Structures are given as C-alpha cells and as structure tokens.
Amino acid sequence: MTETRDAAAPAAPATEGPAGWASPSATDRLRMLRQSRTVAVVGASDNPSRASYFVATYLLASSPYEVWFVNPRRSTILGRPVYPSLADLPGRPDIVDVFRRHDDLPGVLEEAIAAQARVFWLQLGLSRDDVARRGTEAGLEVVMNRCLKIEHARFHGGLHLAGFNTGVISSRRGAAT
C-alpha cells in the first residue's frame, strides 16, 4: 500500500544535521520534485548493473523531467547525449542528482552552484556535512542519502515497479552478474 500525503498538510520536523543544514521533510522533497523540470544525472553510467543507469531509465520512462546525463567519459547513454560537465548542459538544471565518489562531492557541488541549480541531491550512501553546509550557504536545497527514483516513485505510487529492492543494482564494481 502506498501512503500519500496532502502537500498542504503540516510538514514533519526536519532531521537535524550539520550546522546550517537540516534534512528536508517529505513535504519539502515532494515540493522540490513538483517544482522541477530538469534533472542532471552526474556520474551517469551505461552499465545496466549500476544504480545511476537504473535511475536514469526510471526517470526517462516514468517522470515528467527532461533528463541530462553528465559523464566526461561517455558520449551517449540510453541513446541520449552525455555532457562532460554541468557547465556544458543545454540549460540550467533544477536538480543535480549525484552518483560520484565521496571525495568528488565538493567539486560537483561547486559545478552545481556555477550552473545555478536549485537542488543538490546526493544518492543513497552519499552524505557529507561540509558539502551540505556549503550548498545551503550558496542557496541550494540539499538532499543527502536518498534515491531520487525511490522518492519520485514514493510520491507517485510507483514503488511496486520491477527493480525496487531486487538486489540486482549495486554501486560496487563487479557486484552484479
């Protein structure tokens, strides 16, 4: 059963994090998703066993967003052009969805700030207090350790779709067969 919540309902208190940052409530995340039109997937992969590939296929098939892929080592993914950096995108991304190593996050954040993104979204397993603080100080909304696909599906009744919690997707190289 999918739980839905009226966007006008009072928001649950945000989870406290590092000074200057609080984890956005479910109502805030829903608002971010509803107000967004473009998503840049940084660290997009053409490998079907990677989480970024699975999220990309979901976003292309089940969301209203224009999706841009960012990866300096690829030219196309899923038949779409891939851009070497956020600066090379054809427009301003509303959401920058990040699939990169922990140590790469400050640099990706600086690119997102320069690209005038509204939301800096770190996928499951990614969180970094200094990045959250810096992003908030720069005026971005920051989401950490949450999957954009899961959140979109959660709010739009799609958690039943094949691929959720199947154990097929892994961020570890060579983990899936």
C-alpha angles and dihedrals in degrees: 000000000000117000115219126191131199109249089223092057116108113275121245112246113274118250111253116242134159118342109286095021136080127179108256116249122243089260090053092049091049090051091050091052094046094048094048127092103169132048125190112202105207112200093023113176135203090212109106092211093060120095092230090059092050092048090047093053090048093049092049094048104034110026136070093230131117101233124209123188122217121197125128092211100055134064099191137016122183088354093301130113118263121215122216094224143357089261089064096056118119091238146355114303116227092199127027105201108197128211100167138116120282092249091054095057099090091053093047089049091053089051090050091051091049090048089053094237117175099210130037106199120190115198127232112305094023121108133135125173097210091051092049091051094046093047092050091047089052091054100257124132106236126208118183134190096007131114115235091210093052093046093048091047091046092057095040102044097255105121089106092066118119112268100043109127094344095137090234096107120073136165090212116097113247093007097118124059 
